[in-house]
Amino acid sequence: MGMTHKETLQKLVAAGMRLRYGDHPTKQVLLRYLWEMKHIIDAGHIDYYLMAFWIFRHYADSAGISFWARGAMPSSIVCYALMLTDIDPVKYELHSVRFVNDELPKFQFDIEASRFNEFMNRAEEILAENAKDFDITAIKACLFKEDVKVGEKMKITYLTPCEYLSRKHERSLPENIDDELARYALYFPDTMDLYEAYIKQPSTLNGLIYQEQMLDILRQVFHVGSIKADQIRLAIQRGEAQQVEAYRQKLFSDLKDITPDEAERAWQRLTSNPRAFLKAHAVSHVMARYKFDF
């Protein structure tokens, strides 16, 4: 009897974890891996990860087609173990919840522009070949979203040819890329004022630049679980004032190991930059500059 999809994913991820972290990973790495795998299995997302591995890592890699993970994908230690991203989420302090907590995981990739059509044709063939064993319609919706108008808004395609992603370049990474990451995260029209302030004084915003830092505050100071922390983070960033205040009242009514004054200072820092950027995306974008020719 062959392995189930669950067993196949578990075997692939376990092998990838050994390659990435060796035979004796740290407790932090192990707990993160176990938490993410449980969430993926409980949410019924196994097939999405398997097909992403089969199409991107197995086919694209063997065919020599360059691809690069975008968005929240580098947050996932399972994606890192499956070699779908080369960014270590533990090293860069990214959070699994920013990827695995979505209703469907958003596998966002840039594909080598000159071979995009070739890749998509083969991907369609692979999906068709596996139609008996996988829900291909759901997998297509997860991996290959098309540009469609929703009201007046345009949904962004998750898989797009990127003109600068042409071939490997492999420039050496600088010893410290924190400043480069921060500059990228702030250099957008709606945060240009924060960018200019950061250029003048990098300690601006008490260092709160990334969404991941918001999650850290909620988890480390207020002892909030990962899923709830992401919900609070979303409410703050969406400007849902009443909901945010309700969260605040709840957290302040059950403080542990800190005084109300310390909690207030932490809360002020937490809410100091509702425009905080997704660090996982900043890391993936900046690191791409050192991997590929523009």
N, C-alpha and C positions, 0 to 999 in steps of 0.2 A: 504494500500500500504506500502511495506517495505521500509526501508531506503536505499538510494543510498550508494555506496561505499564511496563517499566523506563524506556523513553525518555520516556514521559509523566511519570513521577515526576521524572526528572532535569530535564526542562524546567520543570515547576512549581516545583521546589525552587530551581533556578538563578534563575528570575524572582523568587521570593520573597527569595532572598539579596540580590539587587540592590536590592529595595525596602527591606529591613531594614538593609543595611550599605553600600549604594552600590556604585559600580563598582570601588572599590579597597579591599576588606576587608583587615584586618590579617592577618598570617601566622597568628596564633593562631586567628582566626575561620576562615580558609581551611582550615587543617589539621584543625580540629575538624569542619568540614562534610564534608570528604573522608573522614575516618575514619568518621563516622557513616553516610554514604551507603554506603560499602563494607560496613559491618557489616549494614546493612539489606538490601542486595542479596544478600550471601553467606548471610544467615540465611533468605532467602526471605520477607521481610516486606513486600515492595513493595505487594501488594494491600491490606494493612491500612491503610497510610498513604494510598493513593489513595482508598479508600472513606471513610475518616475525613474526608479533605478534601472529597469530594463531598457527604457528608451534612451535615457540620457547617459547613464554610466556605461551600460553594456554596449549599446549600438553606437552612440555618438563618439564615445571614447575609442572604441575599436576602429571606427571609420576615420579617426583623426579630425573630427569636427569640434572646433572649440566652442565651449559654452561657459557661462558664468552666472552664478546664482545672484538674485537680486532681492530687494524688499526685506521681509522678515526671515527668509530662509536661513541665512547664516546664524539665526538664533537657535536653530534646531541641532542638538547633538546627534540625533538619529540621521539627519541629512548629512552631517559631517562624517559619521561612521559609514554611511552609504556612498561616500565620495561625491555627493551631489554638490557640495560646497567645500572649498579649501580653507575656509575661515573657522578657526577653533572658537566656538562660542564661550568656552570657559576662559580662555586667554583674554578675550576682549570684553568679558563681563556682559554678555548678551543674555537674554532671558528666553527660555523655551516657550513660555506662555505667549509671547508675542507672535509665535507661528502656529503652535499646535492648538490654541484655543479658538481659532476661527471655525465657523460652521463647516467650511471646507478649507483644508490647507491650501494656501495660494503659492503654488510652485512657479516662481517668476524667474525666468532665465533670459539672458541675451544669447543669441546664437550667431555664429560666424556668418556675416552677411552674405558672402559669396556662395555659401553652401546651404542657405536657409531653405530654399525650395527642395533641394535634395533631401535634407533632413526631414522636412514635413511630410514628403511623399513616403519615406520609409517609416516614419512614425505612424502614419495612417495604416500602412500594411501591417505593422506590428500589432496595432490595436485590433484590426480585423482578424488577424490570426489567433487572437486570444479572446474573441467574442464569446466563446462557449463558457469560459471560466471567470470572466470579469464583467462587471457592469460598465460596458464601454461608454455608454452615453454619459454616465456620471463622471467617469474618468476624463473624458474629453472636456466636460464642463470645468473640471478641476485643473487640468493641465493646459488646455488650449482655449482660453476665453477669447471670443471675438469682440471687436468694437461694436457695441450696440447702444443706441440711445435709450436712456431711461429717463422719461420726462424731458427735461432740458439738459440733463447731464450726459456725459459720455463715459461709459465704462472703458477702462484702459485694458488693452490686450496684455495678457501676462507673458506671452511668448512672442517676442518681436525681434526682427533682425536689427542688429545694432551696427552702424557703419564703421565705428572704430574698432569693433571686436573682429579683427581680421586674422591676426596670427600672434603666436607667442612672442613676447618681448623680453620678459623676465629681468627687469631692472632690479637692483638690490634695494631692499626696504631700508628706510632710514631707521636709526636706533629708536627714535621717539616720533611717532606719527600723531600723537594726541592733538597737537596744534592744527595739523592739517585736517584731521577729522572734525574738529570744532569749527574751523573756518567753513568747511563744506556744509556742515549741519545748519549753520546760521546764514549762509549766503543765498537767501531766497527773498523775493519781493516783500513777503509779509513779515520777514524777520531781519530785514536790512538794518533797522535801527539797532537791533541786538548785535548784529555783525559789527557795525561801526563802533559800538560800545566795547565789544570784545577786543577789537583791534587796538583800541586805546588802552584798555585795561582788562587783561584776560581773566581776572577774578570776578568780572561782572556776573551778575545773576547768582552769586554764591556758587558758581560752577555748575548750576543746573542748566544743562544744555540738552540732555537726552531723556527720552521716555524711560529708558532703563534705570536712570537715577531716581525717577519718581517711584518705580517699583521697589528699588532698594530701600528707600525711606519707609515705605509702607510695610515692607517685610521686616526690616531690621529694627525700626523704631517702634512701630505700632503692632508688630507681630501678626500681620495680615497674611493669609494664604495667597498663593500665586494667582489663582483665578479671581478672587475678590479684589486683590490689589489691582489687577488689570481693569476690572470694572470701575473702580474708583478713579484710576488714571483716565479712563475714557470719559467719565462724567466731568472731570476737571477740564479736560481738553475740549470737550464739547460746550463748555460754559453752562452746564446744567446746575444753576446756583442752588436751587432748593434741594436737589439730590445730593450735591456736594456738602451742603450744610448738614443734611441728615447723616451722611457718612461721618462727618466731623464730630457731631454730637455722640454718635455711637462709639467711635474710637476713644474720645476723651472720657467717656463714662467707664471705660475699662482699661485704664492705663496700667502698664506693668514695667517696673524697674526705672521709671522716669517720673519727674515731677511735672505738674501742669505747665510750668514755665518752659521746661525743656521740650515738652510736647508742642507747645505753641510755636517755639522757634523752628522745630522740625516741620510743622504744618505750613508756616510761612514760606519756608524754603521749598516745600513740596508744591505749593501753588504759585510760586514766584514766576514761573514761565509756562503758561498754558500752551505755548507754541513749541514746546520741547519736541525735538526731532527723534526719529527712530535711529538709534545708534547702529543697529544692524545694517540698515541701508547705507548709512554714511561709511561704515567699514567696507561694505561690499563695493561701493563706488570708488572710494579712494584706493583700495587694494587693486582694483581692476587696472588702474593706471600703471601699476608696476608689473602687470602680467601680460598686457596686450599693447600692440601698437595703436596709436590714435590715427 
